[in-house]
Amino acid sequence: MTRLNNKTAIVTGGASGIGRATTLRFVQEGAAVAIWDINEEKGEAFAAELRAQGHRVQFFRVNTSDLQAVTEAAEAVQAAFGSIHILINNAGITRDASFKKMTPEQWHAVIDVNLTGVFNCTKAVYPFMETQQYGRIVTASSVVGLYGNFGQTNYAATKAGVIAMTKVWAREFGRKGITANAVAPGFIHTEMMDTIPEKVLDGMREKAPAGRLGTPEEVAHVYVFLASDEAAFINGAVISVDGGLTL
């Protein structure tokens, strides 16, 4: 499979969970991948594993909330690979609490990574895409950004915010050959789910008509499609990957 042959992609949060699955799918489709993550140990090990399989992969330790660091990393990717065609804004964190109990620190931590981080990464990568008149920007939202969720004022705000930014970028970037789309996952079984009691997981499964949790690979498949030339006329869309959860 070579839907992304001769393309270079940046995957933020690419060392674990959905980001890891996305990185793996991208190299399988022929892309060179720059993994951006703050977990240096995981990121370096994963990149080395993929290089040993013959894939073009480099790891960069990047805090997406730091614009200077992100800008320097984008320049390093351009220098290393010669181009940047795809940006997968996947990195994100949670700091859940009811509104009454949520602290300013919890609010700002999530805003800094999930919203400002997406702005920073797109800001740093856009000039390269504009120059080549080609780009695919895909950003992780969430069903929480569409419908809200108890105890996630900060997270929901960021995930709704990236949808709004995506729609603006679709309008602004479209004539430059750059598309911007968002993906809104539902309950996905990542490593973070391993600490959740089985009873709670059962409740999540029951809420979705599909009767199960999604897999990181199922989200990665959608990232691949939106990053490919097959999706060239899809712009400003929000695609839910939730097993029918929000019906």
C-alpha positions in Angstrom: 0.0 0.0 0.0 1.5 3.3 -1.1 -1.2 5.9 -0.7 1.3 8.2 1.0 4.3 7.4 -1.1 6.9 10.2 -1.3 5.0 12.2 1.3 6.5 13.5 4.6 4.2 13.6 7.7 4.5 15.0 11.2 2.5 13.1 13.8 2.3 14.9 17.1 1.9 12.6 20.1 3.2 9.9 17.8 4.9 7.8 20.4 1.8 6.1 22.0 -1.9 5.5 21.6 -3.6 6.8 18.5 -0.4 8.6 17.5 1.6 5.4 17.5 -1.0 3.6 15.5 -1.0 6.5 13.0 2.7 6.6 12.6 2.7 2.8 11.9 -0.1 3.1 9.3 1.7 6.1 7.7 5.0 4.3 7.2 3.1 1.2 5.9 1.5 3.6 3.3 5.0 4.8 2.2 5.3 8.0 4.1 8.4 9.3 5.9 7.3 10.3 9.4 8.6 12.7 12.0 7.3 11.7 15.4 6.8 14.6 17.7 6.3 13.7 21.4 7.5 14.7 24.8 8.2 11.1 25.8 11.8 10.8 24.6 12.3 7.2 25.7 9.2 5.9 24.0 9.7 8.0 20.9 13.3 7.1 20.3 12.6 3.4 20.8 9.6 3.4 18.4 11.5 5.4 15.7 14.5 3.0 16.0 12.1 0.0 15.7 10.6 1.4 12.5 14.0 2.4 11.0 15.1 -1.2 11.6 12.2 -2.3 9.4 13.4 0.0 6.6 11.1 3.0 7.2 12.2 6.6 7.1 11.4 7.8 10.6 12.9 10.4 13.0 11.9 11.3 16.5 11.9 14.9 17.8 11.3 15.7 21.4 8.7 18.6 21.1 6.5 20.4 23.6 3.8 21.6 21.3 2.8 24.4 23.7 6.2 26.1 23.0 6.0 27.9 19.7 9.8 28.4 19.4 10.4 24.7 20.0 7.8 23.8 17.5 9.2 26.2 14.9 12.7 24.8 15.3 11.4 21.3 15.0 9.5 22.1 11.8 12.7 23.6 10.3 14.6 20.4 11.4 12.0 18.2 9.7 12.2 20.2 6.5 16.0 20.0 6.5 15.9 16.3 7.2 13.3 15.2 4.8 13.2 18.0 2.3 9.5 18.7 2.6 6.4 18.6 4.9 3.2 17.4 3.2 1.1 16.3 6.2 0.5 17.5 9.7 -1.4 15.3 12.1 -2.3 17.4 15.1 -2.9 14.4 17.4 -1.1 15.4 20.7 -3.5 16.0 23.6 -3.9 15.7 27.4 -6.8 15.6 29.9 -7.0 17.2 33.4 -10.6 16.3 34.2 -12.7 17.9 37.0 -16.2 19.2 37.5 -16.4 23.0 36.8 -16.8 23.7 40.5 -13.5 21.9 41.3 -11.5 22.7 38.2 -8.4 24.8 39.0 -7.0 27.5 36.7 -3.9 25.3 36.5 -6.0 22.4 35.1 -7.7 24.8 32.7 -4.5 26.3 31.3 -2.6 23.0 31.1 -5.2 21.6 28.7 -5.7 24.8 26.7 -1.9 25.1 26.3 -1.5 21.7 24.7 -4.8 20.9 23.1 -5.6 24.3 21.6 -2.5 26.5 21.6 -0.4 23.5 20.7 -2.5 22.9 17.6 -2.2 26.6 16.6 1.6 26.4 17.2 2.2 23.3 15.1 0.0 24.6 12.2 1.7 28.0 12.4 5.1 26.4 12.1 4.3 24.0 9.3 2.0 26.3 7.1 4.8 28.3 5.4 6.4 25.1 4.0 3.0 23.9 2.7 2.2 27.3 1.2 5.5 27.3 -0.6 4.9 23.9 -2.2 1.2 24.7 -2.7 0.2 21.4 -1.1 -0.7 20.2 2.3 -2.9 18.1 4.5 -3.7 19.2 8.0 -5.7 16.8 10.1 -6.5 17.6 13.7 -7.8 15.4 16.5 -11.1 16.7 18.0 -13.4 14.5 20.0 -17.1 13.7 20.4 -16.7 15.7 23.6 -16.1 18.8 21.4 -19.4 18.2 19.6 -21.6 17.2 22.5 -19.8 18.0 25.7 -19.1 15.8 28.7 -19.4 16.1 32.5 -16.2 17.1 34.1 -14.4 18.2 30.9 -15.0 21.9 30.6 -11.3 22.4 29.6 -11.1 19.4 27.3 -14.4 20.1 25.6 -13.5 23.7 25.0 -10.3 22.7 23.3 -11.9 20.1 21.1 -14.7 22.4 20.0 -12.0 25.1 19.4 -10.0 23.0 17.1 -13.1 22.3 15.0 -13.7 26.0 14.6 -10.0 26.6 13.7 -10.2 23.7 11.2 -13.2 25.4 9.4 -11.4 28.7 9.3 -8.2 27.1 7.9 -10.3 25.2 5.3 -11.5 28.6 4.0 -8.1 30.4 4.3 -5.8 27.6 3.0 -8.0 26.0 0.3 -6.7 28.0 -2.6 -3.2 27.2 -1.6 -3.7 23.5 -2.2 -4.0 22.8 1.5 -6.9 21.0 3.1 -7.8 21.1 6.8 -10.1 18.5 8.4 -10.8 17.2 11.9 -11.5 13.7 13.3 -13.7 13.3 16.4 -13.0 9.9 18.1 -15.4 8.5 20.6 -14.4 5.9 23.2 -11.1 4.5 21.9 -9.2 1.7 23.8 -5.7 3.2 24.3 -3.3 2.7 27.1 -5.1 5.3 29.1 -8.1 3.1 29.3 -6.1 0.4 31.1 -6.6 2.1 34.5 -10.4 2.4 34.1 -12.4 -0.2 36.0 -14.0 -2.9 33.8 -17.5 -1.9 35.0 -17.0 1.6 33.6 -15.6 0.2 30.3 -18.7 -1.9 30.0 -20.8 1.2 30.4 -18.9 2.8 27.6 -19.4 -0.2 25.3 -23.1 -0.2 26.0 -23.5 3.5 24.9 -22.2 2.8 21.4 -24.5 1.0 18.9 -21.4 -0.9 17.8 -21.3 -2.4 21.3 -17.5 -2.0 21.8 -14.7 0.5 22.2 -12.9 1.6 19.1 -9.2 0.8 18.4 -6.4 3.3 17.7 -6.0 1.7 14.3 -9.5 2.6 13.4 -8.8 6.2 14.0 -5.5 5.9 12.2 -7.2 4.6 9.1 -9.3 7.8 8.9 -6.1 9.9 9.3 -4.5 8.1 6.4 -7.5 8.7 4.2 -7.7 12.4 5.0 -4.0 12.7 4.4 -4.1 11.0 1.0 -4.9 12.4 -2.4 -8.1 10.4 -2.3 -9.5 13.0 0.1 -8.3 16.0 -2.0 -11.9 17.5 -2.2 -12.7 17.0 1.5 -12.0 20.3 3.3 -13.4 21.6 6.5 -15.0 18.3 7.5 -15.4 16.8 10.9 -15.5 13.0 10.8 -16.7 11.1 13.8 -15.1 7.8 14.6 -17.3 6.6 17.5 -19.3 3.5 16.6 -22.5 5.5 16.4 -22.1 6.8 19.9 -23.6 10.2 19.1 -26.7 9.0 17.1 
